[in-house]
Amino acid sequence: MSNETIKVPNEIESHPAWIRLKSQLRWYSDNSRKCKAWYTRLRVFQTILAVLIPVVSHLPEIGKWTASIFGSLIAILEAVQQINQYSTLWVRYRSTVENLKHHKFLLLSSAGPYRDLPPKKQLVELSENVEEIVSTEHAKWIKETHKSIEKKKGKDEG
């Protein structure tokens, strides 16, 4: 069943908690897709370069230089991937999307934490759950950013 076939009641659709949920679903989904695309592009390009190194190394005169340049490009592309963490973010954002979708469908089914609650309380519960998911994601990002900065400081000082 696609999202388009589910009719969301007007009182839910216009509520700030629902609007926030849709906004966060869109943001995390879009960014997961972008990270996946960048990760895939970088990996494909690295693989092509790696496969070409033995081939170009046999070319007279320019072979060594070309192979060296390709090897350097592979290292640069790997550094870009490590700095931007495309693989990690792709998986993490995708996980966040699935968690948000889980709450969306539980709410629309009046199941899980939304069971036996009046509509207004369901939306309060949704709001709290969405904010918990998003704030947890932000906390992970802050922790990893600080960890990365500390790691860089340690290398610069050592």
C-alpha positions as CSV (number, residue, x, y, z in Angstrom):
1,M,0.0,0.0,0.0
2,S,1.5,3.4,-1.0
3,N,1.4,6.5,1.2
4,E,-1.0,8.2,-1.3
5,T,-3.8,5.7,-0.6
6,I,-3.9,6.4,3.1
7,K,-6.4,9.1,3.9
8,V,-5.2,11.2,6.8
9,P,-7.9,12.9,8.8
10,N,-7.9,16.7,8.5
11,E,-7.4,17.2,12.3
12,I,-4.2,15.2,12.1
13,E,-3.0,16.6,8.8
14,S,-3.1,20.2,10.0
15,H,-1.6,19.5,13.4
16,P,2.0,20.7,14.0
17,A,3.1,17.3,15.1
18,W,2.1,15.8,11.8
19,I,3.6,18.6,9.8
20,R,6.9,18.2,11.8
21,L,6.8,14.4,11.1
22,K,6.3,14.9,7.4
23,S,9.1,17.5,7.3
24,Q,11.5,15.3,9.1
25,L,10.6,12.3,7.0
26,R,11.3,14.4,3.9
27,W,14.6,15.8,5.2
28,Y,16.1,12.5,6.4
29,S,14.9,10.6,3.3
30,D,16.3,13.2,0.9
31,N,19.6,13.3,2.7
32,S,19.8,9.6,3.0
33,R,19.3,9.4,-0.8
34,K,22.0,12.1,-1.4
35,C,24.5,10.3,0.9
36,K,23.9,7.0,-0.8
37,A,24.4,8.6,-4.3
38,W,27.6,10.3,-3.3
39,Y,28.9,7.1,-1.6
40,T,28.1,5.0,-4.7
41,R,29.7,7.5,-7.1
42,L,32.9,7.7,-5.1
43,R,33.2,3.9,-4.8
44,V,32.5,3.3,-8.5
45,F,35.0,5.9,-9.5
46,Q,37.6,4.5,-7.1
47,T,37.0,1.0,-8.5
48,I,37.4,2.2,-12.1
49,L,40.6,3.9,-11.2
50,A,41.9,0.9,-9.4
51,V,41.1,-1.4,-12.3
52,L,42.8,1.0,-14.7
53,I,46.1,1.2,-12.8
54,P,47.6,-2.1,-14.0
55,V,46.4,-1.4,-17.5
56,V,47.9,2.1,-17.8
57,S,51.1,1.0,-16.0
58,H,52.1,-0.9,-19.2
59,L,51.8,2.2,-21.4
60,P,55.1,3.4,-22.6
61,E,56.4,6.7,-21.2
62,I,53.2,8.0,-19.5
63,G,52.2,4.7,-17.8
64,K,54.0,5.3,-14.5
65,W,52.8,8.8,-14.2
66,T,49.2,7.9,-15.1
67,A,49.2,5.0,-12.6
68,S,50.6,7.3,-9.9
69,I,48.0,9.9,-10.6
70,F,45.2,7.3,-10.5
71,G,46.5,6.0,-7.2
72,S,46.6,9.5,-5.8
73,L,43.0,10.1,-6.9
74,I,41.9,7.0,-5.2
75,A,43.4,8.2,-1.9
76,I,41.8,11.6,-2.4
77,L,38.4,10.1,-3.0
78,E,38.7,7.9,0.0
79,A,39.6,10.9,2.1
80,V,36.5,12.7,0.8
81,Q,34.4,9.7,1.8
82,Q,35.9,9.6,5.3
83,I,35.6,13.3,5.9
84,N,32.0,13.4,4.7
85,Q,31.0,10.0,6.1
86,Y,28.6,9.3,3.3
87,S,28.3,5.6,4.0
88,T,27.6,6.1,7.7
89,L,25.1,9.0,7.2
90,W,23.3,7.1,4.5
91,V,22.6,4.2,6.8
92,R,21.9,6.3,9.9
93,Y,19.5,8.6,8.0
94,R,17.7,5.6,6.4
95,S,17.3,4.1,9.9
96,T,15.8,7.4,11.2
97,V,13.4,7.5,8.3
98,E,12.2,4.0,9.1
99,N,11.8,4.9,12.7
100,L,9.7,7.9,11.8
101,K,7.6,5.9,9.4
102,H,7.1,3.3,12.1
103,H,5.5,6.0,14.3
104,K,3.5,7.4,11.4
105,F,1.8,4.1,10.7
106,L,1.3,3.3,14.4
107,L,-0.5,6.6,14.8
108,L,-2.6,6.1,11.7
109,S,-3.5,2.6,13.0
110,S,-4.1,3.7,16.6
111,A,-1.6,1.0,17.6
112,G,1.4,0.8,19.9
113,P,1.8,3.9,22.1
114,Y,-1.1,5.5,20.3
115,R,-3.6,2.8,21.2
116,D,-6.6,3.7,23.4
117,L,-5.6,7.4,23.4
118,P,-8.0,10.1,22.3
119,P,-6.9,11.9,19.1
120,K,-5.5,14.9,20.8
121,K,-3.3,12.8,23.1
122,Q,-2.2,10.7,20.2
123,L,-0.8,13.8,18.5
124,V,0.9,14.9,21.7
125,E,2.5,11.4,21.9
126,L,3.5,11.6,18.3
127,S,5.1,15.0,18.9
128,E,7.1,13.7,21.8
129,N,8.2,10.6,19.9
130,V,9.3,12.5,16.8
131,E,11.2,15.0,18.9
132,E,12.9,12.1,20.7
133,I,14.0,10.5,17.5
134,V,15.2,13.8,16.0
135,S,17.0,14.9,19.2
136,T,18.7,11.5,19.5
137,E,19.9,11.9,15.9
138,H,21.2,15.4,16.7
139,A,23.0,14.1,19.8
140,K,24.7,11.4,17.8
141,W,25.8,14.0,15.2
142,I,27.2,16.3,18.0
143,K,29.0,13.5,19.7
144,E,30.6,12.3,16.5
145,T,31.6,15.8,15.5
146,H,33.3,16.5,18.9
147,K,35.0,13.1,18.7
148,S,36.3,13.9,15.2
149,I,37.5,17.3,16.3
150,E,39.3,15.8,19.4
151,K,40.9,13.2,17.2
152,K,42.2,15.8,14.8
153,K,43.5,17.9,17.7
154,G,45.4,14.9,19.0
155,K,47.0,14.3,15.6
156,D,47.9,18.0,15.2
157,E,49.5,18.1,18.7
158,G,51.3,14.8,18.4
